[in-house]
Amino acid sequence: MTEFTCASNPSDAASGGESHVDCSEVIAEVWTLLDGECTPETRNKLRQHLEKCPECLRHYGLEERIKALIAAKCRGEKAPDHLRERLRMEIRRTTIIRGQQLF
C-alpha cells in the first residue's frame, strides 16, 4: 500500500478553524467525491484538504482520469450479472466498514 505524506500543515487544524483530515481518509473517499456520493460536509472537508495537499490532489486527478477513461471505453457495455452482483455485495460491505471509520 502507498503511504501519503500531507504537504499541508497539520498545525493549522490545531490552531482552530477547520478540522484536520488525514491523507489516508481523503484517499479512501476519493471515489465517493468523484461520484458525488458523499455528504456536503464531507465534500467540503475533502475539497479543503485537496486545496492544501498537492499529493492528495495529484492522486485525486489520477483517479478522475481513470474514471473518465473507464466511462469512455465502456460506454454501452454491461458487466455479466454475476460480476455485477459480486460488485454490489463488495460495495455494500466496504460502505458499512468505511461508514464506521469516517471522520
Secondary structure, DSSP 4 states (H G I P E B T S, - for coil): -------S-THHHHTSSSPP--HHHHHHHHHHHHTT-S-HHHHHHHHHHHHH-HHHHHHHHHHHHHHHHHHHHSTT----HHHHHHHHHHHHHHHHHHHHH--
